[in-house]
Amino acid sequence: MAILDWLKAPADHFGHQQYNDPATVGVCVTLIAEKLGVSQPTASRHLDLLHRAGFVRLRKIERWSFFSRNEEGLAAYKTWLMKNL
């Protein structure tokens, strides 16, 4: 939940990202790991689960992975949840 919240306003939480604009490209997994206070492999595992669920998008540039929210995926899950609860 924290990751999804941070990715809602990536410039507010990851404005110090140097390689690309976090609002345009997404946030580097290294910065997400740092903010979570976990190792990069641990953060990558969390992000992989969010990606497989359709909640985040992954964009690879060279050797770096950048993540952003997938608003369509989140909306679809919210709709499904409301119908099935």
Residue pairs with C-beta under 8 A, 6 or more apart in sequence:
2 36
3 32
3 36
3 46
3 47
3 50
3 56
3 67
4 50
4 55
4 56
4 69
4 74
6 13
6 14
6 27
6 32
6 35
7 26
7 27
7 56
7 67
7 68
7 69
8 69
10 22
10 23
10 26
10 27
10 68
11 21
11 22
11 23
13 27
13 35
14 22
14 27
14 28
14 31
14 32
14 35
15 22
16 31
17 27
17 28
17 31
19 25
19 28
19 61
19 64
20 26
20 61
20 66
22 66
25 59
25 61
25 66
25 68
26 57
26 58
26 59
26 66
26 67
26 68
27 66
27 67
27 68
28 64
28 65
28 66
29 40
29 43
29 44
29 47
29 64
29 65
29 66
29 67
30 40
30 64
32 43
32 47
32 67
33 39
33 40
33 42
33 43
33 44
36 42
36 43
36 46
44 65
47 56
47 58
47 65
47 67
50 56
50 67
51 57
51 58
51 67
53 73
53 77
54 70
54 73
54 74
54 76
54 77
55 69
55 70
55 73
55 74
55 77
56 67
56 68
56 69
56 70
56 73
57 67
57 68
57 69
57 70
58 65
58 66
58 67
59 65
59 66
59 67
59 68
60 66
